[in-house]
Amino acid sequence: MSELVMLPRAIDVAGYRLGTPQQAGALTMVPVFGPSYPGIVAPRRGLKLGRVVTYGQVELANPASSGVAIVPLHVGYIQDAAQNHALCRSAFIGAGQTLRFDDACCVQESQGGYLAGRDDQWFFVLPVELRAAALRLRTQSQYSKLWNDIAAFNRGHGLPARGHLEQVLTRQRAGLTQYRSRLELLDEQLGALFFVGDRLAGVELAPDPEYFEDVWAALVCFAYGPAAWFRDAPADEGRPLRADSLAGLRAELAARRGSVADEVSAWLAAADWQPGEPVEEERYLGLRLSTVDSGAVAGQFVTDGSRLVYASLFAA
């Protein structure tokens, strides 16, 4: 496994390479390494939730003195005693600027109170099962627009069929955060492929390792973790090593890693991953934000000419 071939054809993927797959139950992560793109502010330093103006209207600011912020696609914020919100699209925010999203969605039906810029909040990325619906609802200004999809998501996992995403993200948070420790974020890693079972579920690429480190927990625990959490683990999960010497242990581990890599390569080759033709949404200087939605694959990405800067694509 070495090539990043699941992006739109117009994107130059030279310099990107895939690393050794890692597995945690039904979730498989393939690390991606590649060239960094300078001048993009990482989310924890370059994004600040200002407030929820009213339900469905969210203000984000870029407090950095220089550099543009790329808002992670489908980022959302959780805070006690307030109605939690998620964004349906990505966007650019220049240094020192504030941007209001009028097409945000509430993800906590019937909870009162507005999110404010406090230190006790944390952010997530919408579960992959909800992302295609959220993307297709971008530009629609209706705060309750995702509640039916959230209710169906909950019902599909045996939970009460309500538009309350916190039934999974908050109440199962302790279990979901295990993926952050069971899957290792590597030095210089700036992206990942995520498989749920044998299905390619997402391709996430950041401008640089700092950016990807900032969104790592939100992606692995909340975007792709729930789909894996509700599945049975592979049959050989926890299979004990049988070697009786250090040399034998190393050989067995190498063989197991090789077997997993071969299996994941077969999954990748079999994936019907065709993003479709990009539609440009927004520009910031030389950067372009585009959307793809082929029906089977959807998401957004940022380019500078043909050079890839950011991508968040997922199985629809």
Buried (B, 14 or more C-beta within 10 A) or exposed (E): BEEBEBBBEEBEBEEBEBBEBBBBBBBBBBBBBBEBBEBBBBBEBBBBBBBBBEBBBBBBBBBBEEBBBBBBBBBBBBBEEBBBBBBBBBBBBBBEBEBEBEBBBBBBBEBEEBBEBEEEBBBBBBBBBBBBBBBBBBEEEEBBBBBEBBBBBBEEBEBEEBBBBBBBBBEBBEEBBBBBEBBEBBEEBBBBBBBBBBBBBBBBBBBBBBBBBBBBBBBBBBBBBBBBBBEEEBEEEEEEEEEEEEEEEEEEEEEBBEEBBEBBBEBBEEBEBEBBEBEEBBEBEEBBBBBBBBEBBBBBBBBBEEBBBBBBBBBB
